[in-house]
Amino acid sequence: MATEEKVIVIDFGGQYNQLVARRVRECNVYCEIYSYRTPIDQIKAMNPKGIILTGGPNSCYEDGAPTYTKELFELGIPVLGLCYGAQLMMHVLGGKVEKAPVREYGKTETFIDGSKDTLFASIEEKTIVWMSHFDYISKVAPGFDIIAHTADCPVAAAACEDKKLYAIQFHPEVLHTVKGKEILHNFVRNICETAGTWRMDSFVENTIKEIRAKVGDGKVLLALSGGVDSSVLAALLARAIGKQLTCVFVDHGLLRKNEGDEVESVFGPNGNFDINFIRVNAAQRYYDKLKGVEEPERKRKIIGEEFIRVFEEEAKKIGTVDFLAQGTIYPDVVESGLGGESVVIKSHHNVGGLPDYVDFKEIIEPLRSLFKDEVRKAGLELGLPEYLVFRQPFPGPGLGIRIIGEVTAEKVRIVQDADFIYREELANAGLEKLPDQYFAALSNMRSVGVMGDERTYDYAVVLRAVETVDFMTAEASEIPFAVLQKVMSRIINEVKGVNRVMYDLTSKPPGTVELE
């Protein structure tokens, strides 16, 4: 994506690398993540306004630890090191880092030494930050002054103002650091002297112009899943090229209740966009393929492979197209090893999962520079309805991984109805935006119950609701007990085949957000 100014994040394996980049973008400055293996000449060619070094799990003084050339700090570009990045800056520039006598973890009171320092401008003399380190800076590098400390950490932050180099031992990007956003804003906007002109409305208009210039009078094919990313991409392409776009919506029968019809109402013949829309109702085909399959990863692969087969069949009917559009977003790029140091955790997160044998010339991915919250903002700019833009995160395999054990039409009906009730009651209670994700899943457990004067032997539904910043870690939401009771009562009374409802309190880790 063309942009006049950017700040880059160099990733040393830190768990918050994407969060750092998002925080920079919240300052209206474009930001991208690169591995510490990125050559210095490539960094210089980008001409960034600033550089941020992330945290990481290693000790910078050990052989083989991730490092970077000293030249990075001699470019005349402001550099901010966070946690491991701060330690590495000191280590490379002649300071000393060693094992800390007291490890700091969690919320920590920090004292600002010299509150007029540009990095801590407007920050109180005492503030709460999020620490997570077992090494510490025991001696700052020549030319650096200590600008913050804690009871156990003599160098919570250090600065070389002349060279605009800053090292902070804590994590300003997480919400637990009370003034973290202000600290990053001070660095990105004031120290890096950025204009802060990167906004979503300009992204939409510029991207539409880029799409038109690239596509010309060509034809574009998009696999529309109904999720937020593909829906926003469809709307963006529709605005740019109209009838030159064909969307194939494969309804695999594993969507949430009424979701297939909602997608068609927006993008179909009577919808808001003048495009070619094809809906393939393939539910029975999927149920047949999944018969007898219980292992989660095998279900994922069957669902993904069958999607490719159905999409390929429809693409052959259409014939040659010039471009295949994909709803790849920036976390997909990073998590697939193309942007940072992260590893791929789940197979359906991989970039480039569509067939090689569809007849097209080139792939286009207009959203690949955006985070999820930015994709949602783009959707609103494009006029998509709020219920679609703010739709709950939904995995590619759909309800196939929210049904434990074999997937059947009956189980899909149960989990669809239970999930609909759960979401409806949270909305009725005004809580629909409180958890970051919530859904009902169907366990493979059946138990004896009593309904009326009869004994039953039915399934147990599990309710899940989590609060998270980045979905890498998550805590169970504290849904009011009265709301949970109402959900339980409605599910048991209205959903045939269920006689027990449970609420999952497990955090991530050790659990995952999805149950599988």
N, C-alpha and C positions, 0 to 999 in steps of 0.2 A: 504494500500500500504506500503510495507516494505521500510524503509528509515533510514539512519544512524543518521541523525540529523534533528530536526524540531524546529520551533518556534510555539507556540500556541497563539491563540487569544481568550480571555475570553470575551464573549458578554454580555453586560448589557442592551441590547435593542437598541443599536445605529444604526442609519440608514446607516452608512458606514462600517458595520462590514465586509462584503465581500470585500470591497475595501481595507481595511487594510490588509487582507490576501493576496490579489492579489499583493499589493505593496511589501510585504515580499517576495513573490515568484519571483518578478522581480529582487530581489537581489540574485536569484538562491539558495534560501533556502526554503525547503518545509514547508508549514504552514497549520494548520487546525483550525477551529472555534469550540469552545465549550461554552455551556451555563454557566452562573455564578452559576448555581445549580450543576455543576459537582463536585463531592466530591474531597477533597484535596488529598486523597490517590490515586485516579485515575490520578490526575495531576502528582503526584510524580512518579507513575509507568511509565508514558510516558517519563520521563527523558528529558524534553525539554531543548533546549539550551537557550531559552528566553521566556518571557511571556509578552503579550501586553493586556492591559485592554481597552476596547472600551468606547466610549461615551454612553450616555443614556438620557432619557427624565426626570429622577427623580431628587430629591434633596437627597443627600446621608445621610443627618442628620434627615430625616423624618422617622417615624415608618413604617416598612414594605418596605422600599426602598431596591432595590437589593444591596447585600453586599457580602463580602467574608471574610474568616477567616484571622486573622493576621498572621497565620502560612505561608501563601503564600509568605509573604515578608521576611521570615526567612529561606527559603530553600537554600539560596546561589545562586539562579538563577536570572539573571538580569530581572527586571520588568520595563516596560514602561507604564505609565498610560496616556491615552488621554482624555481630557475634563472631563467627569464624572469619568472616570478611574483615572485621576489625583486627582480629589477632594476626591474620595473614599480612595485613598492611604493616603492622608493627614489626613482624618477623622479617619481612622482605626489606624494610627500610632501616633496620638496625636496632630495633627494640628487642625486648625479650618476652617470650611467652612460655609459661610452664604450668605444671599441674597445680590446680588451686588447692590450698589447704582446706577451704570450705567451699563445697559446690553450692551454687545458687540456682534455684529453680522456682519459677512461679512469680507471683506479685511481690515486688521488692521496693522498699522506700529508697529513693535516690535523691542525692543532694547535688544541685547544680553549683559548680564553682565558677563564678564569673557569669552572671545571668545576662550580661550584655552581648555575649557571644552570639554570632549570627545564627548558628544552628539552633540555639535554645532561646531565640528572641521570643518574648511574651510568655515563656514557660516559668512557672513559679519556682522558687528556690528549692522546694521539696515537692517531689512528684512520685507517682507509682508507675513502675515499668515492669515488663515481663522478661525475666531472666531465664536462661537455659544454657548453663555452661559448666564444664568441669575443669577447663583450663582458664588461665587468667593472664592479663598483661601485667607483668611484674615490673617492667621498665618501658617507658615510652621511647619511641625512636627520636633521634636528634631533630630539633626544630618543632617538636610537638609539645603542647601544653595540656595538662589534665584539666578537663572542663566539667567533669562530674564524677562522683564516687558514691559507694554505698558502705554500709557498716563492714561488709566482708570483702568488698572489691575496691581496691584503691584507684583503679582506672575504669570507671564505668563509661567514660567517654574521653576522647582526646582529639585535639585539632591542631593542624598546621595552617593557620589562616592565610599566610602568604601564598601557599600553593593550593589552597582550597581543598585540603585533604582532611577527612573526618572519620573517626573510628568510634563506634558505639557498641558496647558489649551486650546491650539488650535488643529486643525486637520491637521497633516502633510500628511495624505493620500490623500487629495483632491488636484486637480491641482491648485487651487487658492493660496495655500501655496507655494510660489515661490521656496523655497529650501526644500520642504517636502520630496522629494525622497532622497535627500542627508542626511537629518536628520534620516530617517528610515534606510538608508544604514549604517550610523554610528552606530546605535543601533544594527542592526541585524548582520552585518559583523564584526564590530570592538569590540563593547562592549560584544556581545554574543559569540564572537570568533568562528564564523561559517566558514566552508571551502568554501561554495558557490558552491557546486558541483551538485546541482539538476538541470538537464537540460532535454529538451524534447527528444533529441535523446536517452539518457539513459533510460528515461521513456518508450519509445516505445519498445526498445530492452528488457528491464527487464519485461515489461508487457507481451510481446509475450512469454517469457520463462515461466512466471507464468500461462498464459492461457494453454500452452501446458502441463505443469505439472498437472494442475487441471483437464483439459478435458480428457487427455489421448487419448484413441481411441473412446471417446463418440461422440454423435451427438449434435449440437447446432442449435437452431431455433431463428431467429431474425426477428422482425417486422421492415422492412425498410421503413421509411416514406419519405426518400429523403431529409430530413433536414440535417444540418451539423452534429449534434450529432450522428444520426443513421448511416449516411454515413461513418463517421470516424470510428465508432465501427465496421461496416461491413468490412472496409478495414483492420482494426487491426486484426479481427478474421480471415479474409481471409489469411493474412500473416502467422498467427499462425497455422491454422488447415485446410485451403483449402476446399476440398470437404466434410469435416465433417460439414460444415456450410450450412444451408439452409436459404435464405432470402425470406420472403414473402413481396412483395411490393403491398400494397392496394392503387390503384389509385382511390380516391373518387371523382374525377372530380372537385375538389376544389383547385387544384394546380395552380401555375402561368403558363403562356403560355409556352408550349413545355417542361415543367419541367418533366413530366412523361417519355417522350422519352429520355431526358437527363440522368435521373437516370438509365434507361435501357441500354443506350449506355455505361455507366461506369461499371455497375454490371451484365448486362445480358450476353447472350451467346457469343456475340462478343466484350465484354468489357475487362477490364484490370485484372480481378480477376477470378480465377478458383474455382467458388463456384456453388451451386445449387440456381438458381434464379427463383422465381415464381411471375409473375405480374398478379394481378387481376383487371380488368377494371370494376369498380363498380359504375360508375358515375350515371347511370339512377336509380340504386337502392337507392342512396343517395338523388337524387332529389325527388323521390317518398316519401321518409320518411320525407323530409323537406317541402313538399307541405303545404302551408298555415301557416307555423310557422314563427313568426316574432320576438319573444322575444329572445334576444341574449343568455342568459344562457340556455334556452331550446334548442336552436340550438346547442350550445356546447355539451350538454349532448347527444343529438340524434346522432351527428357526432361521438362522442367518443364511445357510446354504439354500433353503427352500425359497427364501425371499429373492435370492439371486436368480434361481431358476424361473420364478414367476416373472420377475422384472425382465429377464432376458427374453422370455416368450413374447411379452408385450412390445419390447423394443424391436424385435424382428418384424412384427406387424407394421411398425412405424417406418422402418427402413433406416437409411443412413441419416445420421444427425451430425452436426458440426461440433457440438460441445455437450459434454456430460457434466451437469452441475452437481456438486456435493455440498452438504451443509456442515463441512468441517469448521470447527471453531478453534480458538487459540489453545485452550486446554488440551484438545485432541492432538494438536501439533506437538505441544510440550511433552505430553504423556506418552507419545509414540516415539520419543527419543530424538525428535527433529529440532527441538528448541532448547532443551536444557539437559539436566542430568537425571530426570525421573525415569522410572521403569514402568512398563505396561502391566497393569494388574488384571484387567479383564479383557477377554478376547474381543468383545464387541466395541471396545474403545478404539481399536486400531483405525488409523487413517487409511483410506484407499481400499475399502472392503467390497467395492462393486466389481462386477465381472469385467475381465479383459476382453471378452469376446462380443460385447455390444459394439456395433459399428459406429464409432465416433472418432473425431480427430484429436480432441484435446479436452482435458478436465479443467473446469473453472471452479474456484472456491472463494467467492466474494466475501465470506464471513470469517475467513481463517485468521484474521488479525484481532477478532473480538472475543472478549470473555462473555460468559452467559448473561450477566446483568446488562452488558452492553448490547447483546443481541436483543434482549427484551425491550430496551430503549429504542432500538432501531425498529422493532415491530410496531411500537406505538407511533413512531414517526411515519410509518408506512400505512397507518390506518387500520391495523388488525384489531379485532375486538379484544378487550382486556381479558376475557375468560380464556382466550387462546394464548395470549402473550404471557400470562401469569399462571399458565397450566403447571401443575405439579411435575417435577422432574420424573421422567418415565424411561425406563431402560429399553434398549432396542428390542430385546426378546419379549417385552411386554409382560403380561400376566403369566407367561410361561415360567418365569423365575419367582413369581409370587404365589405359585401353587407348588407346594412341596410334594414330591412324588409325581406320579403319572398325571399328565394333562388330559382331561376329558371335557366334553361339552358341558356336562353337569357341573363340574368343578369351576369352569369358567363362569357359568351363570351365577354360582354361589358367590364367588369372589367379586364379580362385577356388582352384584346387588349389595353386598356387605360394604364394599368400598364406597359406593354411591351414598349409602346412608351415613357412613362415617363422615364423608366430606360435606354432606348436606347439613349435618348437625353441628359440625365445627363452624360452618358459615352462619347458621342460625344463631350461634352463640357469639358471633363476632370474632372468632378465633382463627379464621381461615388463613391469616397471614402471620400468625404467631409461630408455629413450627416452620422450619425451612423445608421439611418434607413430611408428608403423612399419607398413610395408605393402609388398607386392610390386606392381609395375606391369608392363605388357607393352609393350615397345617395338614399333615398326613395322619394326624391322630384322630381317632374316633373314640367316643366314650359314652357310657350309659347316662341317660338323663330321664327326667320325668316331665312330660308336658300334658296338662289336663289330667286324665286318669290313666294315661298310657306311658309305658316305658319307651324311651327312644335310644337309638344307637347312631349318633350323628357326628358330624365334623366339628372341630374347634377352629374358630377364626381368631387370628392374632392381629391386634391393632398396633401400628408403629407410628411414632411421631418423634422427630429429632430436630434439634437446633444445632446449627453448624455455621461456620464461616466459609469453609472451603471444601466440605465433604471428606476431608482427609481424616478429621476427627469429628465426633458428634456425641451429643448427650441427649438422653431421652427428655422430651418436653413434659412439663408438669401440667398436663391437661386436667382441668377441674374434675373432681370425682363425680359431681352431679352430671356433667356432660358425658363422661364415660358410661355412667349408669344408663343414661338415656339412649346412647348409641347401642349398648349391650341389649337393652330391652327391645329396641326396634329390630335389631338384627335377628334376635331369637324369634321374635313374633312374626317377622315379615319375610325372612329368608329361609325357605324350605331346605332342610338338610343340615341345619346348624343348631346345636343345643348348648354351645359353650363359647364364651368370648374372653380372650385374654389380652393383657396389655404388656408389651415388651419394654422392659426397663434397661436393656443392655446398652452400654455405651460402645462407641467405636474408637479405638480398639477396646476390648478384644473382639467384639462382634463387627459386623458390617451394617450398612444402612438397610440394604435389602436382606431378606431372610434366607432365601435360596434353600 
